[in-house]
Structure formats: structure tokens, C-alpha cells
Amino acid sequence: DQQVKQNSPSLSVQEGRISILNCDYTNSMFDYFLWYKKYPAEGPTFLISISSIKDKNEDGRFTVFLNKSAKHLSLHIVPSQPGDSAVYFCAGRAYSGAGSYQLTFGKGTKLSVIP
Amino acid sequence: ETGVTQTPRHLVMGMTNKKSLKCEQHLGHNAMYWYKQSAKKPLELMFVYSLEERVENNSVPSRFSPECPNSSHLFLHLHTLQPEDSALYLCASSMQGVAYNEQFFGPGTRLTVL
């Protein structure tokens, strides 16, 4: 059972337009949600996060929205740039005991920004 | 060196070989993780070490054996692997016990089992 779902494997957007990446989750115990970005041949890098008690977090061109009642979050990138082309992973964080937290990841969405 | 490093970056091995993957973090973190990324699948958490003690083992086959000699180093010992074990193996670290503990990832080891 996938606790974090990214139902769009890929997304293409024109440079300068908005990119919207979606993520759905089922685990109500997640207390934070994170977005990671991954380029080929590199490990994922942290992009932005949101606490489960917030509904929006903004950092420059990146904004994450959380709709807790729908168990849905989205990442908005505006304006999109060619350098944003990468695979984006959504993850939920849950406490797993003994002071330890774990992340559960979605399958990722490959974003292509077309110049 | 900064961040999280992994060696080797690429590894090809036969099913009867024994090899080890190495991870080192230079961030002063106290937790380290091994993940497996197979094609078209989410990142799968394999092992978690917090304060050098293993706190999670997500039903990983015994042909994968982790070792965490100190808070900066993590190994994944491999023996008698199967071709379906071919994947990208990612190491990550974080600081447990703080309000928010984002994980930092290494570049991964691309493993091919023949």
C-alpha cells in the first residue's frame, strides 16, 4: 500500500509558466511533508517543506500547498526555468519511535521545462 | 569533502561476489539511512541507524548487511545478490532529536548484478 502517491510520472511546461506537481497521501500520522529534487546521477536534494499544521509555505519561486482534509499537497514553481527540469519527489515524515523519524517517498514526477 | 559522499559510484558484480558500499557524512548528523531506488518505484527505506544503533530494518533480505561503526560512516555489505537487486543505492543522514530533521542524500551507488 503506497502511503504517498504521485500519480503523474511526467509533466512538461513551457519556460516562464507555472509548474504544478501533485502528491496525495494516506497516512494521517505524517507531521511534515517535504519535496526533493533529483538530477540524473545525483542524490535527491531538499527543496521545500511544510508542517502538517500549515496550509502554505513559500520560498522564492517555490510554494507548497497542503490540503489536509483532502490529504493532498502540491508544489508550485513560478516562473518555471529550464534548470528546474528534474525528478521531484514528495515525502511524508512520521515518527517511528526511539527519537527516530522516517520519510516515505512517492515515485516521483519528472518535470521538463521547455525553453 | 562536504555533505554526504558515497563510494563507489558504480559497481558491477556477479551473483557470487561479496562487495561493500561505503557512505560518509561530514555534517555532524547522528542518524544515517540506506535507501534503494529501483526503476519506476518509490525510494525504499532499507535501514536506519540512529546514534549508531539500528532502529529499523524494513524486511530487507539477509544478503544485505549494514554496518555503522560510528556516526559518520555507514556501510552496506553485499553477498550473493540477485539480478533484481540491481538499483541505485542511496545513503542519507539527518540530525535526529531536533524539531525538524531534513535528510541529506549522497549521490548514490549504481549497482548492477549480473
HADDOCK unambig.tbl for C-alpha pairs under 7 A between the chains (distance, minus, plus):
assign (segid A and resid 41 and name CA) (segid B and resid 107 and name CA) 6.69 0.50 0.50
assign (segid A and resid 42 and name CA) (segid B and resid 107 and name CA) 4.39 0.50 0.50
assign (segid A and resid 42 and name CA) (segid B and resid 108 and name CA) 6.88 0.50 0.50
assign (segid A and resid 43 and name CA) (segid B and resid 90 and name CA) 7.00 0.50 0.50
assign (segid A and resid 43 and name CA) (segid B and resid 105 and name CA) 5.44 0.50 0.50
assign (segid A and resid 43 and name CA) (segid B and resid 106 and name CA) 5.21 0.50 0.50
assign (segid A and resid 43 and name CA) (segid B and resid 107 and name CA) 3.96 0.50 0.50
assign (segid A and resid 43 and name CA) (segid B and resid 108 and name CA) 5.92 0.50 0.50
assign (segid A and resid 44 and name CA) (segid B and resid 105 and name CA) 5.92 0.50 0.50
assign (segid A and resid 45 and name CA) (segid B and resid 104 and name CA) 6.76 0.50 0.50
assign (segid A and resid 45 and name CA) (segid B and resid 105 and name CA) 6.64 0.50 0.50
assign (segid A and resid 99 and name CA) (segid B and resid 96 and name CA) 6.59 0.50 0.50
assign (segid A and resid 99 and name CA) (segid B and resid 97 and name CA) 5.82 0.50 0.50
assign (segid A and resid 100 and name CA) (segid B and resid 50 and name CA) 6.84 0.50 0.50
assign (segid A and resid 100 and name CA) (segid B and resid 96 and name CA) 6.12 0.50 0.50
assign (segid A and resid 105 and name CA) (segid B and resid 42 and name CA) 5.74 0.50 0.50
assign (segid A and resid 105 and name CA) (segid B and resid 43 and name CA) 5.83 0.50 0.50
assign (segid A and resid 106 and name CA) (segid B and resid 42 and name CA) 5.12 0.50 0.50
assign (segid A and resid 107 and name CA) (segid B and resid 40 and name CA) 6.55 0.50 0.50
assign (segid A and resid 107 and name CA) (segid B and resid 41 and name CA) 5.28 0.50 0.50
assign (segid A and resid 107 and name CA) (segid B and resid 42 and name CA) 3.92 0.50 0.50
